[in-house]
């Protein structure tokens, strides 16, 4: 089912979000004060507007309250980002996603009522650090303060020590093996006798400490 999204700011982040949402057959409004940015995406966007993102009257004309979500990406300008977020909130946007450039910016956007604040540099840094620490980690999703979903690649070392799911040193009270991804195949809720192969991706959900113990085996 197609949804409608407004992307305010068509820098690298905003234009990437617009392209991906359009790839999923959504309706996209793109707005930027830079005419060249708008022109570069005009063939992709369903509606393209050149406007100052701090101009409340210009934003009011866009009927942002009609969109499923508004994404705000104001490049490197904290003041403009804050003003834009404030206006969008007051105009009744259903859901606001805003990009932050610093810790202070993150806190301001949250206090202004942004539903989701994306901090790419921080998020990327955390992912790089976790991947370096647990070299086989493919991806992770934070569910809470200490709850995560983690995808890790099985190594020869793990397979040599654990031939099947039953041999994994999993504390089943705090960790759950959701699935095994093997090429294009996804084995959901794998049985204890499911064999492990080098290159399998294990999708695990649970407590941080329990996940760290699994990381030591890989």
C-alpha positions as CSV (number, residue, x, y, z in Angstrom):
1,X,0.0,0.0,0.0
2,X,1.4,3.4,-1.1
3,X,2.0,6.0,1.6
4,X,2.8,9.7,1.4
5,X,6.0,11.2,2.8
6,X,7.4,14.8,2.8
7,X,11.2,15.2,2.7
8,X,12.3,18.6,3.8
9,X,15.9,19.1,2.8
10,X,17.4,17.2,-0.1
11,X,21.0,16.8,0.9
12,X,22.7,13.4,0.8
13,X,20.6,12.0,3.7
14,X,17.3,13.4,2.5
15,X,17.7,12.5,-1.1
16,X,18.7,8.9,-0.1
17,X,15.6,8.6,2.0
18,X,13.5,9.9,-0.9
19,X,15.0,7.4,-3.4
20,X,14.5,4.5,-1.1
21,X,10.9,5.4,-0.2
22,X,10.1,5.9,-3.9
23,X,11.7,2.5,-4.6
24,X,9.0,1.1,-2.4
25,X,6.3,2.8,-4.5
26,X,5.5,5.6,-2.0
27,X,4.4,9.1,-2.9
28,X,7.1,11.7,-2.2
29,X,7.1,15.4,-1.7
30,X,10.6,16.9,-1.9
31,X,11.4,20.4,-0.7
32,X,14.7,22.4,-0.6
33,X,15.7,26.0,-1.0
34,X,18.5,24.9,-3.4
35,X,17.0,24.8,-6.9
36,X,19.7,22.5,-8.2
37,X,18.9,19.9,-5.5
38,X,15.2,19.9,-6.4
39,X,16.0,19.7,-10.1
40,X,18.3,16.7,-9.6
41,X,15.4,14.8,-8.1
42,X,12.5,16.2,-10.1
43,X,12.1,13.0,-12.1
44,X,11.9,10.9,-8.9
45,X,9.6,13.2,-6.8
46,X,5.8,13.2,-7.2
47,X,5.9,16.8,-6.0
48,X,9.0,19.1,-6.0
49,X,9.0,22.5,-4.3
50,X,11.7,25.1,-4.0
51,X,11.2,26.8,-0.6
52,X,12.9,28.2,2.5
53,X,12.4,25.5,5.1
54,X,12.3,28.2,7.9
55,X,9.4,30.0,6.3
56,X,6.3,29.1,8.2
57,X,4.0,30.4,5.5
58,X,5.7,28.4,2.8
59,X,5.6,25.3,4.9
60,X,1.9,25.9,5.7
61,X,1.1,25.8,2.0
62,X,2.5,22.2,1.7
63,X,-0.3,20.7,3.8
64,X,2.2,18.6,5.8
65,X,-0.5,17.3,8.1
66,X,-1.8,15.2,5.2
67,X,1.4,13.2,5.0
68,X,2.1,9.9,6.9
69,X,5.5,11.3,8.0
70,X,7.8,14.3,7.5
71,X,11.5,13.9,7.3
72,X,13.7,16.9,8.1
73,X,17.3,17.1,6.8
74,X,18.6,20.7,7.1
75,X,22.3,20.5,6.3
76,X,24.7,21.7,9.0
77,X,22.5,24.5,10.2
78,X,21.2,23.9,13.7
79,X,19.1,27.0,13.9
80,X,17.3,26.3,10.6
81,X,16.8,22.7,11.6
82,X,15.3,23.7,14.9
83,X,13.0,26.4,13.4
84,X,11.9,24.0,10.7
85,X,11.1,21.3,13.2
86,X,9.2,23.7,15.4
87,X,7.0,24.9,12.5
88,X,6.3,21.4,11.2
89,X,5.2,20.4,14.7
90,X,2.9,23.4,15.1
91,X,1.5,22.7,11.6
92,X,0.2,19.3,12.8
93,X,2.5,16.8,11.1
94,X,1.5,13.3,12.1
95,X,5.0,12.0,12.6
96,X,8.3,13.9,12.4
97,X,11.7,12.3,11.7
98,X,14.6,14.7,12.0
99,X,18.3,14.4,11.4
100,X,20.7,15.7,14.2
101,X,24.3,16.9,13.7
102,X,25.4,16.8,17.4
103,X,24.4,15.7,20.9
104,X,23.0,19.2,21.7
105,X,21.1,19.2,18.4
106,X,19.7,15.7,19.2
107,X,18.4,16.9,22.6
108,X,16.8,20.0,21.1
109,X,15.0,18.1,18.4
110,X,13.6,15.6,21.0
111,X,12.4,18.5,23.2
112,X,10.7,20.1,20.2
113,X,8.6,17.0,19.7
114,X,10.4,15.1,16.9
115,X,9.1,11.5,17.1
116,X,12.3,10.1,15.8
117,X,15.8,11.7,15.8
118,X,18.4,10.2,13.5
119,X,22.0,10.9,14.4
120,X,23.9,9.2,11.6
121,X,27.5,9.9,12.8
122,X,26.7,8.5,16.3
123,X,24.8,5.5,14.9
124,X,27.5,4.7,12.4
125,X,30.2,5.0,15.1
126,X,28.4,2.6,17.4
127,X,28.0,0.1,14.6
128,X,31.7,0.3,13.6
129,X,32.8,-0.1,17.3
130,X,30.5,-3.2,17.8
131,X,31.7,-4.7,14.5
132,X,35.3,-4.2,15.4
133,X,34.7,-5.6,18.9
134,X,32.7,-8.6,17.5
135,X,34.2,-9.0,14.1
136,X,31.5,-11.4,12.9
137,X,28.6,-9.1,13.7
138,X,26.6,-8.2,10.6
139,X,23.9,-5.9,12.1
140,X,22.1,-5.1,15.3
141,X,18.9,-3.4,16.4
142,X,18.5,-1.9,19.9
143,X,15.1,-2.8,21.5
144,X,15.7,-1.2,24.9
145,X,18.5,-0.3,27.3
146,X,19.9,-3.8,27.3
147,X,17.8,-5.7,24.8
148,X,19.0,-6.2,21.3
149,X,18.5,-8.2,18.1
150,X,21.9,-9.1,16.6
151,X,22.8,-10.8,13.4
152,X,26.2,-12.5,13.5
153,X,28.0,-14.6,10.9
154,X,29.2,-18.1,12.0
155,X,32.9,-18.6,11.8
156,X,34.9,-21.8,11.3
157,X,35.9,-21.6,15.0
158,X,32.2,-21.6,16.0
159,X,31.3,-24.5,13.7
160,X,34.3,-26.5,14.9
161,X,33.0,-26.2,18.5
162,X,29.3,-26.3,17.8
163,X,28.0,-28.7,15.2
164,X,24.3,-27.9,15.9
165,X,22.0,-25.4,17.5
166,X,21.9,-27.6,20.6
167,X,25.6,-27.2,21.2
168,X,25.5,-23.4,21.2
169,X,26.2,-22.0,24.7
170,X,22.9,-20.1,24.8
171,X,21.3,-19.1,28.1
172,X,17.8,-19.7,27.0
173,X,16.4,-17.6,29.8
174,X,17.9,-14.5,28.4
175,X,18.7,-15.3,24.7
176,X,16.6,-16.6,21.9
177,X,17.8,-17.8,18.4
178,X,15.2,-16.3,16.1
179,X,16.4,-17.6,12.8
180,X,19.3,-18.8,10.7
181,X,19.9,-17.1,7.4
182,X,21.6,-19.4,5.0
183,X,22.0,-17.8,1.6
184,X,18.5,-17.0,0.4
185,X,17.0,-19.4,2.9
186,X,15.7,-18.3,6.3
187,X,15.2,-21.1,8.9
188,X,12.8,-19.6,11.5
189,X,12.9,-20.9,15.1
190,X,15.5,-23.6,14.2
191,X,15.3,-26.9,16.0
192,X,18.1,-28.0,18.3
193,X,19.3,-30.6,15.8
194,X,19.7,-28.0,13.0
195,X,23.3,-28.2,11.8
196,X,25.4,-25.0,11.7
197,X,27.5,-24.1,8.6
198,X,30.3,-21.7,8.2
199,X,28.8,-18.5,6.7
200,X,25.4,-18.9,8.3
201,X,24.0,-15.8,9.8
202,X,22.5,-16.3,13.3
203,X,19.7,-13.8,14.3
204,X,19.7,-13.6,18.1
205,X,17.4,-11.6,20.4
206,X,18.1,-11.0,24.1
207,X,20.1,-9.5,26.9
208,X,23.3,-7.7,26.2
209,X,25.4,-9.8,28.6
210,X,24.1,-13.0,27.0
211,X,24.9,-11.7,23.5
212,X,28.4,-10.8,24.6
213,X,28.9,-14.4,25.8
214,X,27.9,-15.7,22.4
215,X,30.3,-13.1,20.8
216,X,33.2,-14.8,22.7
217,X,32.5,-18.1,21.0
218,X,32.7,-16.6,17.5
